[in-house]
Amino acid sequence: MKKLEALLLERFGLVFTDISLLETAFTHTSYANEHRLLKISHNERLEFLGDAVLQLIISEYLYAKYPKKPEGDLTKLRSTIVREESLAGFTRDCQFEKFIKLGKGEEKSGGRDRETILGDLFEAFLGALLLDKGIEAVRDFLYQTMIPKVEAGDFEQVTDYKTKLQELLQANGDVEILYQVVSETGPAHAKNFEISVSVDGRLVGRGQGRSKKLAEQEAAKNAFEKESQTCI
């Protein structure tokens, strides 16, 4: 934890008053479960809080930055910025993945590189920062880490296949697009989801991922590629 504190001070000028918040933010459920007798807190509640403040600050930024963009475009852009893969990238940029506490099983299975865990860690850190320093500190941190990449246009080209599939299939009228969980495999801390996507009851694609969101995007991508050929 001392190395993490030094990193936060050197790179971001941050000094936590309540170190227990920082420790909780960097504690994965798998670690807490392996040390139940110690009654260690894990980061899921902080993740919930961090997600909320992240959505607010990014929404606020996009609203001011793009005064002529309609609500739908702002929503799409925000979704690419705060999606799991993006947050995992920011975690790596900050070198936070080095400090997360994982259970032995999660560590051995590559959890330190898993985007679901890294994305959740970034949000949990924001939640801890909010409680310790307030929303202005969170805003300052995001303007150091996330906003420069948004300004550079790094997220303009991120493909949202669920949206692309919807636009393709509904070009000639409304259709019912339904995503369903086919299966869940693996332990609670390392789930793998298989998702199917159907249109008006017709199966058009399947996908797998470490989260439902990732699996849905993969299913939508497969469906979009197949349906695009059909529409040619």
CORWO-V129534 format. One record per helix or strand. SS is the DSSP state (2 for helix, 1 for strand). FROM is the first residue (numbers start at 0). TO is the last residue. If there is no record, write none. Layout:
SS,FROM,TO / SS,FROM,TO
This chain:
2,1,11 / 2,18,24 / 1,26,26 / 2,28,33 / 2,35,37 / 2,43,64 / 2,70,80 / 2,83,92 / 2,95,97 / 1,100,100 / 2,103,107 / 2,110,112 / 2,114,132 / 2,134,144 / 2,146,150 / 2,160,168 / 1,176,184 / 2,187,189 / 1,191,198 / 1,201,208 / 2,211,230
